[in-house]
Amino acid sequence: MPVPPSAATPAIRTSLLLLAYCAFISLGLPDGLLGVGWPSMAGDLGLSTDTVGVLLFASTVGYLISSVAAGFSLARLGVGRLLAGSTAMASLALAGYAVSPALGLLVPCALLAGFGGGAIDAGLNAYAAGAFGPKHMNWMHAFFGLGVAIGPLIMTGVLSGGLSWRWGYGLVAGAQALLAIAFLVSARTWARDNVGDAPAPEVASSRIGATLRMPAVWLSVVAFAVYVGVEVATGLWAYLLLTEDRGLSAAIAGFCVSAYWASLFVGRVVQGFTVEHLGTVRTLTAGLGGMLAGSVLVAVPGPDWLAVAGLMVIGFAAAPVFPLLTLTTADRVGAAHADRVIGMQIAAAGLGGALIPAGVGVLIERVGVYTLGPSLVVLSLILLTLYVVVNRRTT
């Protein structure tokens, strides 16, 4: 049986792989910094707690725009220069946070951070989909989770040491600047054999139109939005479900939510080892089925341990879905369209991660927290259906 393109393991430069891992750690760091640092930031700058929503909105807007733009401009710019410029942009944004005297500077810095983060995410995913095998795609995304976990530790260490929150952002800005230099120095090395010279403008325009007319593109885009919506909604509302509906104490419920995120990280590490033996299709199918099974466990009325088990199943099963859906983009839409579609998928993931959990929150507020489980079942079914339909169309 021939090995599908996404399952093949290409020759990989160790230096680029290490840089990709470091980049994904750096991509997760700012999220962790803000969560711990915001109370101190709001106090120092005289802001209300809910003002953080303004920063998150600005960052999301920048992320959506840049991730789409990166996918459509990757062939022209080259991935090395794109990553160098985007990481430098993120470093500048974080340095702006560190010296910001008021909200008026924080908001444009948040927008700039979104621009940098979206381009890094889309550029690296597009490169890795063609240059890395399924094992390293899983591990690369696991390193993002590691970055999210390290961020709070950095800010906690800074604040515990009696320093200002500004030092936390300054330290990470310095690390980002070093990473930008590393990307710039290695820009030529990032060149891929399957990426040639940029096409003429009229040819590029024709290719963009062809990309946007493909049904598989839009099915994939929606699938990414739904997947991230499930992942984020589960982590966001699980604490409320466990405390208000299943009767767990706040401490135990908090630990269970942390365990859910940990299961996502562990799942990506473990399934990085197994995916090359099982294959991407089997691993993806099992992951999507596992997400549905875990959602059913959360939805079924019963003892608290049943819901907790469902959360762990969702986390572990969901682990390979995002990286492997990214890896197999070319299989669904063709290699000529893959970079552009990956940028669109990354943007859809950011949008779905914001809108779907918010929609679930509205349902919880109006009907009851017990609706979390059924909502996850419906979303998981939609995701599985989208995957089956797009695969059949491709076949």
N, C-alpha and C positions, 0 to 999 in steps of 0.2 A: 504494500500500500504506500503511495507517495506521501511524503510528509508535507502538510500545508505550509505555506510561507511563514505564517505566524509561529509555527512550532519549531522551525529551524533555529539552531543556535549559532549565530554568526560569530566570527572572530571579533573579540572585544579588546580594545586598548585599556589596560588596567588604570592608567592615569585618568582617562576620560570617565571611566566608571566611578572612580573615587570622587572626581569633581561632581559628577551627577548626584552621588549620594550626599555630598556636602551641600549642594545646591538645594536639595529637597529638605535637608535639615534646616537650612536657612529660611526656606519658604514657610516652615511651620513656626519658627521662632517668634515673629511679631504677634501672632495670635495669643501665644502664652504670655508675652510681656504685657499686653493690654489688660488681660483678665485680672492679673495681680496688681498691676501698677495703677489702674484707673482710679481707685479710691484716693490714692495719694495725689494723682494728677488733678482730679476734680477739686480736691481741697486746696492745693497750691494755686490753681488758676481761678478759683471762685466759680466753678461750674456745678450745675446740678448733676445728679447721678445719671439721669436719662439722656443727658447730652451725648453720651457715648453712641447713641443711635445715629447722630449726625455723622460722626466719624465712620461708623460702619457703612452707612449709606454711600458716603463719598468713596470709600475704599472699594465697595462692591461695583459702583459705576465704573471706576478706573479699571478694575479687574475684567469686567465684561467687555469693555471696549478693546483693551489691549490684547486679550486672549484671542478674540476674533481677528484683530488686525495682524497679530503675530502669525496666525495660521495662513493668512493670505499673502504675507510678505516674506515668509521664511526663505523661499528659494532665491529671492532677490538679495536679501541681506546676508544670508549665511547664518547658520545656527550659532557659530562661535561669536560673531560680532553682536548678534541679537542678545545672547546671554550676557556678554560683557556689558553692553549698554543697559540692559534691564536690571542687572545686579547693581550697577553703579547708581541707577535711578532709585532702587530700593535703599541703598546705603544713604543717599542724599536725603531721602524722605525720613529715614530713622534719625539721621543727624538733625533734621529740622524739628522732629519731635523733641529731641534732647535740649534744644535751645529755645523752643517756642515760648513766648511770653504770654500768649493768649490764644483763644479758640480761633481767631482770625488766621493764624498761621498753621494751626493743627489741621484744619479742614483741607487746605491745598496739599499739605504733607500726606494726609490720608489718601487723597486722590492720586498723588504721585506714587505712593506705596502700592496702591491697587494697580496702576499702570505697570510698575515693575514686576509685581507678583504674578499678574496675569500672563505677561510675556514670558517670564521664566517657566511658568507651569506649562503653557502651550508649547513653547519652544523645546523644552526638555522632553515632554511627552511625545512630540512629533519625531524628534531625533531617536529617542529610545525605541519607539515602535518599529523603526527600520533597522536599528543597529544593535539592540539588546534582545536577548531571548526572554521567554516568559518568566524564568527564575529571577532574573535581575529586574524585570518590570515589577514583580511583586515586592522584591526587597527595596527597590527605589521608593515605592510608595510607603513601605513600612518606615523608612527613614523620615518621611514627612511627619508621621506620628511621633517619632522620636524627637523631632524638632519642636512639636507642639508641647511635648512633655518637658523638654529642657528649658523652654522659655520661662515658665513660672519659677523654675529653680533659680535661674539667673536673677530675675527681679526680686524673688524672695531673699536671695543672698545679699543683694545690694541693699534692700530696705532693712534687713536684719543687721547689717553692718553699720547702720546709722547714716547711710548715704542717701542722696536724693534719687528719686525714680529716674531722673535724667541720666544718671550713670548707666542704668540698665540699657536704655536706648543707645547711649553712646558706645557701649561695649559691642553691642550687636551691629551697630552701624560700621564700626571698625572692622569687624569680621566680614561683613558684606563687602567692604571696600577691598579687602585682601582677595576675596573670592572673585570680584570683578577683574582685578589684575590678573589672576590666574586664568580666567576665561579669555582675556585679551591676549595674553601670551600664547595660549594654546589655540587661538582662533583658527589657524590653518589646519590644525590636527582634527578639528571637528568636522571638516569637509567630508561629505559622504560621497561614495562612488555613484550612488543613484540620484544625486542632485547635480544637475548640470548648470549651464549658464541660465540666467533669468530670461524668460521668453520676452519677445517683443510685446509692447503694450496691447496691440490688437489681439494677439494670440492669448495673452494673459486674461483679457476681458472675456474672450470666447470660452476659455477654460473655466472661469469663475461662473459664467452663466450655465455651463454644462453641469458644474458641481451643484448649483442651487436647484437644478431641475430634477435631480435624482431622488426618488422616493426613499431609497435606503439612507440617504443623508439625513432626512428629517426624522425618520424612524429612530436612527441612532442618536440624534440630538435629543429627542424626547426621552429616550431610554436613559441617557446620562442624567437628565434633570430629575427623573423619577428615582433613579438609584440613589443619588446624593440626598434627595428629599427623604427617602426611607432612613438612610444612615443618620442624618442629622436629627430628624424628628424622633427617632428612637432614643438617641442620647439626650435630647433636650427635654422630653416629656416623661422619660422612664421614672425619674425621681418622684414626680407628682403621682404617677400611677402606683408606685410601690408604697408611698406613705399614705395617700388618701384613700386608695381603693383596696390595697392588699394589707394594710395595717403594719407595715414595717417601721421601725424607728428611723429617725433621720440619719443617724450614723450608719446603720446597716444599709439603708437605701443608697446613701452616698457612696459607700464602698461598692455596692453592686453596679452603680453607674460607671464608676471607675473601672470595674472589672469588665464591663461591656466594651469600653474603649480599648482596654488591654487585650481583649480577645480579638479585636480587629487587627491590632499590631502583631500579636502572636500568630494569628491566622495567615497573615502575609508572609511571615518568616517561615512557618512550617510548610505552607503550600508552595512557597518558592522551591522547596526541595522536591515536592511531589508532582508539580505540574508537568515537568519534563518527562515523567514516566506515564502519567495519566493522559496528557495532552490537554490543549487549551479548551477544546469543545467540551470534553467530559468534565473538566474542572469548572468551567463556567456554568454548565447545566446543573452540576451538583450544587454549586454556590447559590444559584437562583432558586433551585428547589429547596435548599436549606433555609434561605431567607423566608420563603413562604411557610415552611414548617415551623420555624421559630416564631413567626408572626401569629400563627394559629395557637401556639402555646401561650403567647401573651394574651390573646383574645379570649381564650376559654376561661370562664369563671372557675376559680379553684384556689388552692392554697398558694401562699406567697412564693414557695419554692418553684412552682410551675412557671410563674411569670419570670422569675430570675433565670431559670433554665432557658426559657425562650429568648431572653436578651442575649445570653451567651451564645446560643445557636445562631441568632441573627448576626452577631458580631463576627464569629468565626467563619460562617458561611459567606458573608458579604466581603470578606477580606480580599479575595482575588478578583472580584467582579470589575471594579473600576480599572485596575491596571490591565487586565486581560481584554476587556472591551476596547481599551485604547490600543493595545497591541494588535488586535484583529481588525482595526479600522480599514486597512488596505484590502483585507479579504472581502469586506462588505461593499466598499465603494471604488476600489481600484487604487493602485499606487499613485496614479497621476493626480488624484483628488485628496489623498490621505492627509497631507499637511494642513490643507484648508479645513477639512472636516474635523480634524482633531482640535483645531482652534475653536471651531463652533461648538464642539462637544464640551470643551473645558468651560466655555462661557455659559452653556446651558446648565452645566453642573453647578456653577456658582449661583445662577438664577434659581434653579430648583432647590438648592440648599437654603435659600432665603424664603422663597414663596411657599413651598409645600409645608415646612414645619409651622410657618405662620398660619396657614390655612387649617392645619390640624389643631393648632392652639385655639382658633376661633371655634371650631367644633367642640373642643373640650370645654371651653367657657360656656357655650350655649346648651350643650347636651349633658356632658359629664366626662370625667377623666377616663371612664371605662371604654370610651370610644377610641382610645389610642390603638388598642389591639385590632379591632375591626378595620381601622384606617390603614394599618400596616399590612393587613391581609389583602385589602383591595389594591393598594399600591404595589405590593409584591406580585400579585396576579397580573397587573398591568405590565410590570417590568418583564415578567416571564413571557407574556404574550408578545410584547414588542420584540423580544429576542428571537422567539420562534418565527415570527412573521418575517423579520428582516433576513434571517438565515434562509428561509424558504425562497424568498425573492432572489437572494444572491445565488443560491443553488440553481 
